[in-house]
Amino acid sequence: MDDHYWMQQALMQAKKASEVDEVPIGAVLVKDNELLAASYNQPIKTHDPSAHAEIACLRAAGQQLSNYRFPGTTMYVTLEPCAMCAGALIQARVSRLVFAAHEPRSGAVESVFQILNNSQLNHQIDVVSGIYAEQSAQLLQNFFRAKRA
């Protein structure tokens, strides 16, 4: 299994979000090629602005592992994390992030801010971007197009 496989799993989570009328963003957390947690965007359903896919995935992993730190893990997410989610990844000590599509308005990894590689912080995260970016962007475009129709 590789980055493409795990991003496909994140895309499946994004599709689940869309099916329940949430913005289609999905995330999975992996360690040693094993799935630790998977989730999708849930702020509308939960009335919780922090219930982004990444945060929900970290919460699930914390419950699964009885810990709040996840060294040696990789998070796969279908959209570039915002500042809140990037900060949570740092606090969780995630080692690596793989994201699909860039978020030019609020992306905090490469687009607007570069939080994960800031040398002033006590933890940096390796980043890979662009895997299945077109598929992720298409899911988002279809979702918002249907909302406007």
C-alpha positions as CSV (number, residue, x, y, z in Angstrom):
1,M,0.0,0.0,0.0
2,D,1.2,3.5,-0.7
3,D,0.1,7.1,-0.7
4,H,-2.3,6.6,-3.6
5,Y,-4.1,3.8,-1.8
6,W,-4.5,5.8,1.4
7,M,-5.6,8.9,-0.5
8,Q,-8.3,6.8,-2.1
9,Q,-9.4,5.9,1.4
10,A,-9.6,9.6,2.3
11,L,-11.6,10.2,-0.9
12,M,-14.1,7.5,0.2
13,Q,-14.5,9.4,3.5
14,A,-15.1,12.6,1.5
15,K,-17.8,10.9,-0.5
16,K,-19.4,9.9,2.8
17,A,-19.4,13.5,3.9
18,S,-21.2,14.5,0.6
19,E,-23.8,11.8,1.1
20,V,-24.8,13.4,4.5
21,D,-24.7,16.9,3.0
22,E,-21.4,17.9,4.5
23,V,-18.6,19.6,2.5
24,P,-16.8,16.6,1.0
25,I,-13.5,16.4,2.8
26,G,-12.1,13.2,4.2
27,A,-9.1,12.2,6.2
28,V,-7.4,9.0,7.4
29,L,-4.5,8.5,9.8
30,V,-2.0,5.7,9.1
31,K,0.9,4.2,11.0
32,D,3.1,1.4,9.7
33,N,0.7,1.0,6.7
34,E,-2.2,0.3,9.1
35,L,-5.3,2.5,9.4
36,L,-5.6,4.1,12.8
37,A,-8.7,6.3,12.2
38,A,-10.8,7.7,9.4
39,S,-13.3,10.5,9.3
40,Y,-14.9,13.2,7.3
41,N,-16.1,16.8,7.6
42,Q,-19.0,17.1,10.2
43,P,-19.4,20.7,11.3
44,I,-22.9,21.1,9.9
45,K,-24.3,17.9,11.5
46,T,-22.6,18.4,14.8
47,H,-23.0,22.2,15.0
48,D,-19.3,22.3,15.7
49,P,-17.0,24.6,13.7
50,S,-14.0,22.5,14.8
51,A,-15.4,19.3,13.4
52,H,-13.3,19.3,10.3
53,A,-12.2,16.0,8.8
54,E,-8.7,16.2,10.2
55,I,-9.9,17.1,13.8
56,A,-12.5,14.3,13.7
57,C,-9.8,11.9,12.6
58,L,-7.4,12.9,15.3
59,R,-10.2,12.6,17.9
60,A,-11.0,9.1,16.7
61,A,-7.3,8.1,16.8
62,G,-6.9,9.5,20.3
63,Q,-9.8,7.3,21.5
64,Q,-8.5,4.3,19.6
65,L,-4.9,4.7,21.0
66,S,-5.7,6.3,24.4
67,N,-3.2,9.0,23.6
68,Y,-3.1,12.5,22.1
69,R,0.2,12.2,20.4
70,F,0.8,10.3,17.2
71,P,4.5,10.2,16.2
72,G,5.3,8.1,13.2
73,T,1.9,8.7,11.6
74,T,0.8,10.0,8.2
75,M,-2.5,11.9,7.7
76,Y,-4.1,11.8,4.3
77,V,-6.6,14.5,3.7
78,T,-8.4,15.5,0.5
79,L,-8.0,19.3,0.9
80,E,-5.1,21.3,2.2
81,P,-5.7,21.9,6.0
82,C,-6.7,25.2,7.4
83,A,-4.8,27.0,10.2
84,M,-6.8,25.2,12.9
85,C,-6.2,21.8,11.5
86,A,-2.5,22.4,10.7
87,G,-2.1,23.5,14.4
88,A,-3.8,20.3,15.6
89,L,-1.5,18.2,13.4
90,I,1.5,19.8,15.0
91,Q,0.1,19.4,18.5
92,A,-0.6,15.7,17.8
93,R,2.9,15.3,16.5
94,V,1.8,13.8,13.2
95,S,5.0,13.1,11.2
96,R,3.8,13.4,7.7
97,L,0.9,15.0,5.8
98,V,-0.3,14.0,2.4
99,F,-3.1,16.2,0.9
100,A,-4.8,16.2,-2.4
101,A,-6.1,19.7,-3.5
102,H,-4.8,23.1,-2.5
103,E,-7.1,25.5,-0.8
104,P,-6.1,28.9,-2.2
105,R,-8.3,30.9,0.2
106,S,-7.4,29.3,3.6
107,G,-4.8,26.6,3.1
108,A,-2.3,26.8,5.9
109,V,0.3,24.3,4.6
110,E,1.4,25.7,1.2
111,S,-1.2,28.2,-0.1
112,V,-1.8,31.0,2.3
113,F,0.4,30.1,5.3
114,Q,3.2,27.5,5.7
115,I,2.6,26.5,9.3
116,L,3.9,22.9,9.2
117,N,7.4,23.8,8.3
118,N,7.8,26.9,10.5
119,S,11.2,26.5,12.3
120,Q,9.9,28.6,15.2
121,L,7.6,25.8,16.2
122,N,8.7,22.8,18.2
123,H,7.5,20.3,15.5
124,Q,7.6,20.2,11.7
125,I,5.7,17.9,9.4
126,D,6.9,16.5,6.1
127,V,4.4,17.3,3.4
128,V,3.4,15.8,0.1
129,S,0.7,17.5,-2.0
130,G,-1.3,16.9,-5.2
131,I,-2.1,13.2,-5.0
132,Y,-5.6,12.9,-6.5
133,A,-5.9,16.6,-6.5
134,E,-8.2,16.7,-9.5
135,Q,-10.6,14.1,-8.0
136,S,-10.8,15.9,-4.7
137,A,-11.4,19.3,-6.5
138,Q,-14.1,17.7,-8.6
139,L,-15.9,16.4,-5.5
140,L,-15.9,19.8,-4.0
141,Q,-17.0,21.5,-7.3
142,N,-19.9,19.1,-7.8
143,F,-21.0,19.6,-4.2
144,F,-21.1,23.3,-4.4
145,R,-22.6,23.3,-7.9
146,A,-25.5,21.2,-6.6
147,K,-25.9,23.6,-3.6
148,R,-26.3,26.6,-6.0
149,A,-28.7,24.8,-8.3
